Amino acid sequence: MLQVVGETDSESDVENATDDGIYCATCGYMVTRARWRLSMNGHEHVLFNPAGQVFRVLCYREATGAVDRGVPTDEFSWFKGYLWNFALCRRCGNHLGWRFTGDSEPALFFGLIKGKLTFRSGANPED
């Protein structure tokens, strides 16, 4: 199981944004919204994987701008009782985090890497 380094539930840049959209930092495509913020024993978590990589992960109920890839697994899941697979930007394919599914409520949520998100739109107006 992956270990939690620390958790924080402090006010984030999301709370201060005038636009509710949260975007892919690579291409500017809208990934989620601040109103879809979710607490899984905190909204923001600092976690690490078996290779020792540290991630600052934000939890959201929905991420319509993300597509999930890979077979869901419970191996090294950060959230007990949840399977995970990768969440990629629907536009550019950048790895944004993970999609979690389980039998508990919520049955589905996204853990998105804070550094892979931005609060400024860069989406093409023709989309």
Residue frames as a rotation matrix with the C-alpha (Angstrom) as fourth column:
MET 1
0.582 0.813 0.000 0.00
0.813 -0.582 0.000 0.00
0.000 0.000 -1.000 0.00
LEU 2
-0.142 -0.601 0.787 1.25
0.486 -0.734 -0.473 3.51
0.862 0.315 0.397 -0.76
GLN 3
-0.199 -0.021 -0.980 1.94
0.974 -0.114 -0.196 5.65
-0.108 -0.993 0.043 2.22
VAL 4
0.746 0.471 0.471 0.60
0.471 -0.873 0.127 9.09
0.471 0.127 -0.873 3.05
VAL 5
-0.406 -0.913 0.034 3.40
0.692 -0.332 -0.641 11.58
0.597 -0.237 0.767 3.71
GLY 6
-0.833 0.205 -0.513 1.03
0.282 -0.641 -0.714 14.26
-0.475 -0.740 0.476 4.95
GLU 7
-0.103 0.859 0.501 -2.36
0.962 -0.042 0.269 15.78
0.253 0.510 -0.822 4.34
THR 8
-0.911 -0.081 -0.404 -3.48
0.210 -0.935 -0.285 19.35
-0.355 -0.344 0.869 4.14
ASP 9
-0.058 0.946 0.319 -6.93
0.998 0.050 0.032 20.84
0.015 0.320 -0.947 3.87
SER 10
-0.431 -0.190 -0.882 -5.84
0.384 -0.923 0.011 24.48
-0.817 -0.334 0.471 3.66
GLU 11
0.660 0.624 -0.418 -7.37
-0.048 -0.521 -0.852 27.04
-0.750 0.582 -0.314 1.32
SER 12
-0.185 -0.723 0.666 -5.94
0.720 0.361 0.592 26.55
-0.669 0.589 0.454 -2.15
ASP 13
-0.897 -0.201 -0.393 -5.58
-0.120 -0.746 0.655 28.63
-0.425 0.635 0.646 -5.28
VAL 14
-0.697 0.699 0.162 -8.79
0.580 0.416 0.700 26.96
0.422 0.582 -0.695 -6.48
GLU 15
0.020 0.746 -0.666 -10.79
0.965 -0.189 -0.184 28.77
-0.263 -0.638 -0.723 -3.81
ASN 16
-0.153 -0.182 -0.971 -9.42
0.208 -0.967 0.148 32.13
-0.966 -0.179 0.186 -4.93
ALA 17
-0.909 -0.206 0.363 -10.02
0.376 -0.026 0.926 31.65
-0.181 0.978 0.101 -8.66
THR 18
-0.472 0.767 -0.435 -12.75
-0.596 -0.641 -0.484 33.78
-0.650 0.031 0.759 -10.20
ASP 19
0.003 0.412 -0.911 -13.30
-0.884 0.427 0.190 31.16
0.467 0.805 0.366 -12.91
ASP 20
0.510 0.337 0.791 -14.54
-0.733 0.651 0.195 27.83
-0.449 -0.680 0.580 -11.62
GLY 21
0.940 -0.120 -0.321 -12.65
-0.142 0.714 -0.685 25.88
0.311 0.689 0.654 -14.31
ILE 22
0.322 -0.890 0.322 -9.41
-0.484 0.138 0.864 24.02
-0.813 -0.435 -0.387 -13.59
TYR 23
0.845 0.017 -0.535 -7.29
-0.535 0.062 -0.843 23.28
0.019 0.998 0.062 -16.66
CYS 24
0.728 -0.668 0.151 -4.52
0.676 0.736 -0.003 21.02
-0.109 0.104 0.988 -17.92
ALA 25
0.504 -0.613 -0.609 -1.24
-0.077 -0.734 0.675 22.88
-0.860 -0.293 -0.417 -17.39
THR 26
-0.468 -0.718 0.515 0.14
0.433 0.321 0.842 21.43
-0.770 0.617 0.161 -20.64
CYS 27
-0.738 0.189 0.648 -2.59
0.649 -0.065 0.758 22.35
0.185 0.980 -0.074 -23.14
GLY 28
-0.937 0.347 0.033 -5.12
-0.339 -0.887 -0.314 24.49
-0.079 -0.306 0.949 -21.24
TYR 29
-0.417 0.822 -0.388 -8.07
-0.059 0.402 0.914 22.11
0.907 0.404 -0.119 -21.72
MET 30
-0.096 0.440 0.893 -10.66
-0.951 -0.305 0.048 22.28
0.293 -0.845 0.448 -18.93
VAL 31
-0.730 -0.293 -0.617 -10.29
-0.128 0.946 -0.297 19.17
0.671 -0.137 -0.729 -16.74
THR 32
-0.291 0.604 -0.742 -12.53
0.915 0.402 -0.031 19.79
0.279 -0.688 -0.670 -13.71
ARG 33
0.137 0.399 0.907 -14.25
0.025 -0.917 0.399 22.54
0.990 -0.033 -0.136 -11.70
ALA 34
-0.789 -0.451 0.418 -13.62
-0.334 -0.256 -0.907 23.93
0.516 -0.855 0.051 -8.24
ARG 35
-0.056 0.868 0.494 -17.21
-0.995 -0.091 0.047 23.13
0.086 -0.489 0.868 -7.27
TRP 36
0.681 0.261 -0.684 -16.46
-0.336 0.942 0.024 19.42
0.650 0.213 0.729 -7.83
ARG 37
-0.400 -0.847 0.350 -13.88
-0.666 0.006 -0.746 19.48
0.630 -0.531 -0.566 -5.04
LEU 38
0.655 0.568 -0.498 -14.13
-0.145 0.741 0.655 16.43
0.742 -0.357 0.568 -2.78
SER 39
-0.011 -0.641 0.768 -12.79
-0.991 -0.094 -0.092 15.56
0.131 -0.762 -0.634 0.64
MET 40
0.609 0.017 -0.793 -11.43
0.010 1.000 0.029 12.06
0.793 -0.026 0.609 1.07
ASN 41
0.647 -0.347 -0.679 -10.28
0.736 0.051 0.675 12.70
-0.199 -0.937 0.288 4.66
GLY 42
-0.059 -0.584 -0.809 -9.01
0.060 -0.811 0.582 15.97
-0.996 -0.014 0.082 3.19
HIS 43
0.904 0.377 -0.202 -9.11
-0.128 -0.213 -0.969 17.50
-0.408 0.901 -0.144 -0.29
GLU 44
0.544 -0.799 -0.258 -5.34
-0.645 -0.201 -0.737 17.70
0.537 0.567 -0.625 -0.72
HIS 45
0.923 -0.267 0.278 -2.95
0.015 0.746 0.666 14.85
-0.385 -0.611 0.692 0.03
VAL 46
0.186 -0.923 -0.336 0.82
-0.977 -0.139 -0.160 14.44
0.101 0.358 -0.928 -0.19
LEU 47
0.823 0.228 0.520 1.44
-0.271 0.963 0.005 10.83
-0.499 -0.145 0.854 -1.23
PHE 48
-0.168 -0.881 -0.441 4.26
-0.935 0.001 0.354 8.71
-0.311 0.472 -0.825 -2.57
ASN 49
0.761 0.398 -0.512 4.44
-0.591 0.751 -0.295 5.65
0.267 0.527 0.807 -4.79
PRO 50
0.910 -0.394 0.132 6.66
0.275 0.808 0.522 2.54
-0.312 -0.438 0.843 -4.37
ALA 51
0.326 -0.820 0.470 9.42
0.798 -0.028 -0.602 4.23
0.507 0.571 0.646 -6.41
GLY 52
-0.245 -0.408 -0.879 9.50
0.888 -0.459 -0.034 7.09
-0.389 -0.789 0.475 -3.90
GLN 53
-0.720 0.083 0.689 7.97
0.379 -0.785 0.490 9.73
0.582 0.614 0.534 -6.20
VAL 54
-0.636 0.492 -0.594 5.99
0.505 -0.316 -0.803 12.27
-0.583 -0.811 -0.047 -4.18
PHE 55
-0.572 0.556 0.602 2.69
0.529 -0.311 0.790 13.66
0.626 0.771 -0.117 -5.49
ARG 56
-0.845 0.482 -0.230 0.48
-0.123 -0.595 -0.794 16.46
-0.520 -0.643 0.562 -4.22
VAL 57
-0.803 0.583 0.121 -2.98
0.469 0.495 0.731 15.12
0.367 0.644 -0.671 -5.11
LEU 58
-0.753 0.658 0.008 -6.29
-0.592 -0.671 -0.446 17.01
-0.288 -0.340 0.895 -5.13
CYS 59
-0.789 0.507 0.347 -9.58
0.498 0.859 -0.123 15.06
-0.360 0.075 -0.930 -5.04
TYR 60
-0.668 0.610 -0.427 -12.58
-0.716 -0.683 0.145 15.82
-0.203 0.403 0.892 -7.30
ARG 61
-0.025 0.787 0.616 -15.97
-0.198 0.601 -0.775 14.14
-0.980 -0.141 0.140 -7.81
GLU 62
0.809 0.336 0.482 -15.77
0.415 0.254 -0.874 14.70
-0.416 0.907 0.066 -11.57
ALA 63
-0.232 -0.834 -0.501 -13.10
-0.195 -0.465 0.864 15.38
-0.953 0.298 -0.055 -14.16
THR 64
0.688 0.681 0.251 -14.91
0.116 0.238 -0.964 15.61
-0.716 0.693 0.085 -17.49
GLY 65
0.710 -0.499 -0.497 -11.71
-0.702 -0.447 -0.554 16.70
0.053 0.742 -0.668 -19.25
ALA 66
-0.408 -0.840 0.357 -9.91
-0.844 0.496 0.204 13.50
-0.349 -0.218 -0.911 -18.23
VAL 67
0.554 0.465 -0.691 -10.10
-0.667 0.744 -0.034 10.06
0.499 0.480 0.722 -19.75
ASP 68
0.396 -0.402 0.826 -9.15
-0.676 0.480 0.558 6.92
-0.621 -0.780 -0.082 -17.83
ARG 69
0.382 -0.394 -0.836 -6.64
-0.704 0.462 -0.539 4.42
0.598 0.795 -0.101 -19.20
GLY 70
-0.702 -0.699 -0.133 -5.47
-0.512 0.626 -0.588 1.01
0.495 -0.345 -0.798 -18.07
VAL 71
0.031 0.654 -0.756 -7.07
0.279 0.720 0.635 -1.81
0.960 -0.231 -0.161 -16.17
PRO 72
0.419 0.165 0.893 -8.19
-0.705 -0.561 0.434 -0.73
0.572 -0.811 -0.119 -12.68
THR 73
-0.059 -0.534 -0.843 -6.08
0.343 0.782 -0.520 -2.26
0.937 -0.320 0.137 -9.91
ASP 74
0.942 0.318 0.107 -5.97
-0.003 -0.310 0.951 -2.23
0.335 -0.896 -0.291 -6.12
GLU 75
0.333 -0.904 -0.268 -2.18
0.910 0.383 -0.161 -2.63
0.249 -0.190 0.950 -6.10
PHE 76
-0.663 -0.690 -0.289 -0.61
0.748 -0.614 -0.252 0.15
-0.004 -0.384 0.923 -3.99
SER 77
0.113 0.779 0.616 -3.91
0.593 -0.550 0.587 2.07
0.797 0.299 -0.525 -3.77
TRP 78
-0.842 -0.414 0.345 -3.72
0.054 -0.702 -0.710 5.24
0.536 -0.580 0.614 -1.71
PHE 79
-0.369 0.814 0.450 -7.40
-0.921 -0.384 -0.061 5.00
0.123 -0.437 0.891 -0.82
LYS 80
-0.902 -0.032 0.430 -8.42
-0.195 0.920 -0.340 1.80
-0.384 -0.391 -0.836 0.96
GLY 81
-0.159 0.881 0.445 -11.18
0.341 0.472 -0.813 -0.10
-0.926 0.022 -0.376 -0.85
TYR 82
0.666 0.378 -0.643 -10.62
-0.387 -0.562 -0.731 1.72
-0.638 0.736 -0.228 -4.16
LEU 83
0.260 -0.537 0.802 -9.22
0.847 0.525 0.077 0.49
-0.463 0.660 0.592 -7.45
TRP 84
0.310 -0.203 -0.929 -7.25
-0.240 -0.962 0.130 2.98
-0.920 0.183 -0.347 -9.54
ASN 85
0.244 -0.407 0.880 -6.23
0.942 0.315 -0.115 3.54
-0.231 0.857 0.460 -13.12
PHE 86
-0.706 -0.682 -0.191 -4.60
0.617 -0.725 0.308 6.48
-0.348 0.100 0.932 -14.88
ALA 87
0.585 0.787 -0.196 -6.38
0.576 -0.573 -0.583 9.77
-0.571 0.228 -0.789 -15.70
LEU 88
-0.559 -0.761 0.330 -5.08
0.750 -0.294 0.592 11.51
-0.353 0.578 0.735 -18.81
CYS 89
-0.445 0.367 -0.817 -5.99
-0.324 -0.916 -0.236 14.85
-0.835 0.160 0.526 -20.37
ARG 90
0.351 0.719 0.600 -8.71
0.394 0.468 -0.791 14.26
-0.850 0.513 -0.119 -22.93
ARG 91
0.933 0.009 -0.360 -7.02
-0.282 -0.605 -0.745 16.70
-0.224 0.796 -0.562 -25.35
CYS 92
0.368 -0.890 -0.268 -3.23
-0.872 -0.231 -0.431 16.20
0.321 0.393 -0.862 -25.09
GLY 93
0.643 -0.051 -0.765 -2.94
0.043 0.999 -0.031 12.86
0.765 -0.013 0.644 -23.27
ASN 94
-0.365 -0.793 0.488 -0.80
-0.480 -0.289 -0.828 14.28
0.798 -0.537 -0.275 -20.43
HIS 95
-0.239 0.222 -0.945 -0.90
0.687 0.727 -0.003 12.20
0.687 -0.650 -0.326 -17.22
LEU 96
-0.107 0.315 0.943 -3.03
-0.381 -0.889 0.254 14.24
0.918 -0.332 0.215 -14.79
GLY 97
-0.424 0.006 0.906 -3.49
-0.899 0.118 -0.422 11.73
-0.109 -0.993 -0.045 -12.01
TRP 98
-0.990 0.066 -0.122 -5.73
0.064 0.998 0.020 8.76
0.124 0.012 -0.992 -11.26
ARG 99
-0.111 0.993 0.029 -9.35
-0.754 -0.104 0.649 7.69
0.648 0.050 0.760 -11.41
PHE 100
-0.953 -0.186 0.238 -10.53
-0.302 0.621 -0.723 5.75
-0.013 -0.761 -0.649 -8.35
THR 101
-0.039 0.960 -0.276 -13.54
-0.653 0.184 0.734 3.41
0.756 0.209 0.620 -8.19
GLY 102
-0.962 -0.267 -0.049 -14.92
-0.134 0.622 -0.771 1.45
0.236 -0.736 -0.635 -5.25
ASP 103
-0.333 0.869 -0.365 -17.97
0.666 0.491 0.562 0.15
0.668 -0.056 -0.742 -3.43
SER 104
-0.300 0.175 -0.938 -17.97
0.832 -0.432 -0.347 3.00
-0.466 -0.885 -0.016 -0.86
GLU 105
0.776 0.516 0.363 -19.32
0.617 -0.743 -0.261 6.50
0.135 0.427 -0.894 -1.33
PRO 106
0.325 0.507 -0.798 -18.25
-0.818 -0.273 -0.506 8.10
-0.475 0.817 0.326 -3.51
ALA 107
0.716 0.006 0.698 -18.17
0.204 0.955 -0.217 5.18
-0.667 0.298 0.682 -5.94
LEU 108
0.329 -0.609 0.722 -15.94
0.914 0.012 -0.406 7.19
0.239 0.793 0.560 -8.29
PHE 109
0.894 -0.115 -0.434 -13.55
0.018 -0.957 0.290 10.14
-0.449 -0.267 -0.853 -7.87
PHE 110
0.645 -0.712 0.277 -10.37
0.393 -0.001 -0.919 11.58
0.655 0.702 0.279 -9.35
GLY 111
0.614 -0.614 -0.496 -7.07
0.403 -0.297 0.866 12.26
-0.679 -0.732 0.065 -7.62
LEU 112
0.813 -0.249 0.526 -5.37
0.432 -0.346 -0.833 14.90
0.389 0.905 -0.173 -9.79
ILE 113
-0.031 -0.936 -0.350 -1.76
0.998 -0.049 0.042 16.03
-0.056 -0.348 0.936 -9.48
LYS 114
0.585 0.337 -0.738 -1.77
0.467 -0.884 -0.033 19.66
-0.663 -0.325 -0.674 -8.36
GLY 115
-0.222 -0.803 -0.553 1.30
-0.119 -0.540 0.833 20.58
-0.968 0.251 0.024 -10.45
LYS 116
-0.805 -0.014 0.593 -0.39
0.543 0.382 0.748 19.26
-0.237 0.924 -0.300 -13.62
LEU 117
0.225 0.961 0.161 -3.28
0.974 -0.227 -0.003 21.72
0.034 0.158 -0.987 -13.21
THR 118
-0.917 -0.393 0.066 -3.65
0.391 -0.919 -0.043 25.44
0.077 -0.014 0.997 -13.76
PHE 119
-0.171 0.875 -0.453 -6.37
0.655 -0.242 -0.716 27.95
-0.736 -0.419 -0.532 -13.06
ARG 120
-0.216 0.031 -0.976 -5.94
-0.541 -0.836 0.094 29.76
-0.813 0.548 0.197 -16.38
SER 121
0.650 0.543 0.531 -7.69
0.177 0.572 -0.801 28.70
-0.739 0.615 0.275 -19.54
GLY 122
-0.435 -0.733 -0.523 -5.59
-0.511 -0.277 0.814 28.10
-0.741 0.621 -0.254 -22.59
ALA 123
-0.174 0.456 0.873 -8.21
0.516 0.797 -0.314 26.12
-0.839 0.396 -0.374 -24.45
ASN 124
-0.963 -0.124 0.240 -8.71
0.268 -0.321 0.908 26.77
-0.036 0.939 0.342 -28.12
PRO 125
-0.562 0.795 -0.227 -11.90
-0.494 -0.543 -0.679 28.90
-0.663 -0.269 0.698 -28.54
GLU 126
-0.322 0.434 -0.842 -12.90
-0.879 0.194 0.436 26.69
0.352 0.880 0.319 -31.47
ASP 127
-0.947 -0.060 -0.315 -13.37
0.037 0.955 -0.294 23.66
0.319 -0.290 -0.902 -29.17
